[in-house]
Amino acid sequence: MIISIRLKNFFSLHDDVALDFTAISKPRKMGNHLPENLLMFNGDKFLNILGLFGSNASGKSNVIKAIDFCRKLVLPSHLNNDGDQFDFEPFKFEPGKPSDFYINFVTEGSEYEYSFSLQDNRVVNESLYHFPNKRRSRIFERKNTFQYSHRKGYINRPTEIEANTGANALFLSRASSMSRPIAQKVYRFFKNEMAIGLENIQLADFSEAEFELHKPMLLKALEVGDSDIVDLRLSKSASGETRLLSFHKENASVAFDFNKEESEGTKRLLSIVAVFIKASFSETTLFIDEFDLKLYQRGMKAYRDDPTTYTLDEVES
């Protein structure tokens, strides 16, 4: 679970940008409003869903792009060699300033803060903190690329890791690759509990039991999306290939190959639901840019047909 993320000097993001999942306090009469959108940890409430809205070119996509870059930097960073370049651009109008990433999160029942700063293709600063008994406590801190300080008892033989961490590599990633348990725990969070974009998930890849379990939700999503598909089934060919078949209201006995014969909007809708299912069962935080791309918006179509009968709120909903 992510509590907050802060970014600075990535792509078009010049000043501090913060995503905070902390739920605001509501009046007592609103205390039970949308309870399914709240998560609890140590007595505090956090949002389960957060939306970014703004005009074109306001930086929404670059927020997700920057988070994606930082996640991808953590995962293979221990493989970086001297001369390898970071795959991002800092804010171009004021060059020479560091780019900062900070994330406060909960994984495997513990809260952590992890951050790093990049400049001139090197890691300038990096730190990891945790919160035993709700008190912030340092695990390690790195300054000026090669100056380290560690709290005893958390990372075994840290100088051995330091010696194997280059200027453009993250200490956390190197410590994980060298089998230090607390670093591996944080590394697993970035690997398994953060996902950027719609993964290439095919419903045909679900086991038969998983598919049958979630089929009512898939069909409900199609109904809400104004589709006339009334049934979905998995089918195996003589060669052993699994196909997803769809059946329409007009003649529910005729099977269609879902991936070959359905529209791009229908396929994207089912892909989104499949990803949501995967994320919810694996406790993954999912970041999606323009999730409504190619989706049919029934409310907007009705508004275009007769704009005098709809208010702005109804169109937006």
C-alpha positions, -999 to 999 in steps of 0.1 A, spaced: 0 0 0 13 34 -10 9 63 15 25 91 -6 48 97 -35 68 129 -42 86 138 -74 107 167 -85 126 177 -117 115 148 -139 105 155 -175 81 185 -174 78 183 -136 98 212 -122 85 218 -87 75 192 -61 46 171 -71 29 150 -44 4 121 -45 -10 117 -11 -33 88 -4 -41 99 32 -79 102 36 -91 136 49 -113 137 80 -150 139 72 -180 150 93 -195 122 113 -225 119 90 -201 113 61 -180 88 80 -193 58 62 -192 74 27 -177 50 2 -161 27 27 -148 4 0 -125 33 -11 -107 33 23 -78 12 36 -67 11 72 -32 9 87 -22 15 123 -55 33 129 -51 57 100 -73 58 68 -59 59 33 -76 61 -1 -78 31 -23 -84 50 -55 -69 84 -66 -76 102 -98 -56 129 -116 -75 155 -136 -62 185 -156 -59 201 -189 -38 188 -218 0 192 -213 -4 199 -176 19 170 -167 -5 142 -157 12 116 -180 46 127 -169 37 119 -132 31 83 -142 60 83 -165 83 95 -137 70 69 -113 75 42 -139 111 54 -145 119 53 -107 104 18 -103 123 5 -132 155 21 -119 152 2 -86 147 -32 -102 178 -36 -124 200 -9 -108 225 -34 -94 233 -43 -131 244 -8 -140 280 -3 -152 301 28 -154 289 49 -183 253 35 -184 229 64 -188 196 70 -169 167 69 -193 149 101 -184 152 139 -189 152 164 -161 133 197 -164 151 213 -194 144 250 -185 166 248 -154 194 223 -160 219 212 -134 194 205 -105 189 171 -89 159 150 -96 142 137 -65 120 106 -58 104 98 -25 79 71 -16 62 63 18 46 28 17 35 -3 36 46 -38 27 44 -71 46 30 -52 76 57 -26 80 59 11 69 89 24 51 103 56 35 126 53 5 141 81 -15 169 90 -39 182 119 -58 199 118 -93 221 143 -109 247 141 -138 240 104 -143 249 95 -107 230 87 -75 236 117 -52 216 108 -22 196 77 -11 179 67 21 157 41 37 137 45 69 112 24 87 87 31 116 90 6 145 64 15 171 53 44 148 87 61 153 108 71 123 141 52 123 170 52 98 181 20 82 207 36 59 215 69 44 238 78 15 251 113 7 273 128 -19 272 94 -38 297 75 -17 292 87 19 271 61 39 258 58 74 240 27 87 220 18 118 235 -13 133 216 -46 131 196 -40 100 220 -46 70 247 -72 75 282 -62 63 272 -29 47 307 -20 36 308 -50 14 277 -37 -4 291 -2 -6 322 -15 -23 300 -31 -50 277 -1 -56 288 22 -84 280 59 -87 250 52 -110 236 23 -90 212 22 -61 225 8 -28 191 -8 -21 191 -27 -54 227 -39 -48 219 -50 -12 189 -70 -24 210 -87 -50 235 -96 -22 207 -113 -2 202 -87 26 167 -95 39 154 -60 46 165 -48 12 149 -78 -5 117 -70 13 116 -34 -1 128 -47 -35 98 -71 -36 75 -42 -30 87 -24 -61 87 -56 -81 53 -71 -70 32 -44 -55 36 -16 -81 23 -19 -117 24 8 -143 0 7 -172 -22 -21 -186 -2 -53 -186 -7 -77 -215 -31 -99 -196 -52 -123 -217 -83 -137 -200 -75 -169 -218 -44 -171 -195 -66 -174 -164 -71 -209 -150 -105 -223 -155 -113 -219 -118 -101 -182 -118 -121 -175 -149 -154 -189 -136 -149 -172 -102 -145 -137 -119 -169 -142 -149 -199 -125 -132 -177 -94 -127 -165 -95 -163 -201 -98 -177 -213 -70 -154 -185 -47 -167 -196 -55 -203 -232 -47 -193 -223 -14 -178 -202 -7 -209 -233 -11 -230 -221 -43 -247 -246 -70 -259 -222 -98 -249 -242 -121 -226 -217 -149 -220 -179 -157 -220 -163 -191 -222 -129 -206 -223 -123 -232 -250 -93 -254 -259 -85 -263 -295 -72 -297 -306 -37 -282 -304 -42 -273 -267 -45 -235 -274 -69 -217 -250 -93 -192 -266 -118 -168 -251 -152 -171 -268 -179 -145 -266 -217 -149 -271 -241 -121 -281 -277 -114 -272 -290 -116 -307 -281 -153 -309 -264 -167 -278 -256 -200 -295 -231 -184 -320 -195 -182 -307 -171 -154 -315 -133 -154 -311 -130 -126 -285 -95 -115 -294 -100 -116 -332 -136 -106 -336 -145 -81 -309 -139 -44 -310 -108 -27 -296 -129 -9 -270 -145 -41 -258 -111 -58 -256 -97 -29 -237 -126 -28 -212 -120 -65 -204 -83 -60 -201 -88 -32 -176 -111 -54 -155 -87 -83 -157 -58 -60 -145 -80 -47 -117 -88 -82 -106 -51 -92 -106 -41 -60 -88 -68 -64 -61 -60 -100 -53 -22 -93 -52 -25 -60 -32 -8 -42 -61 -10 -4 -66 -19 1 -102 -11 33 -122 -30 38 -155 -28 67 -178 -60 75 -199 -77 44 -187 -108 54 -207 -90 54 -240 -111 36 -267 -139 31 -242 -175 39 -253 -190 66 -231 -227 62 -231 -233 94 -211 -213 116 -235 -231 101 -266 -265 108 -251 -253 143 -243 -242 149 -278 -276 136 -291 -296 159 -269 -275 183 -247 -306 201 -234 -316 171 -213 -284 166 -193 -267 186 -166 -229 189 -164 -228 166 -133 -248 139 -152 -224 140 -181 -193 137 -159 -208 108 -140 
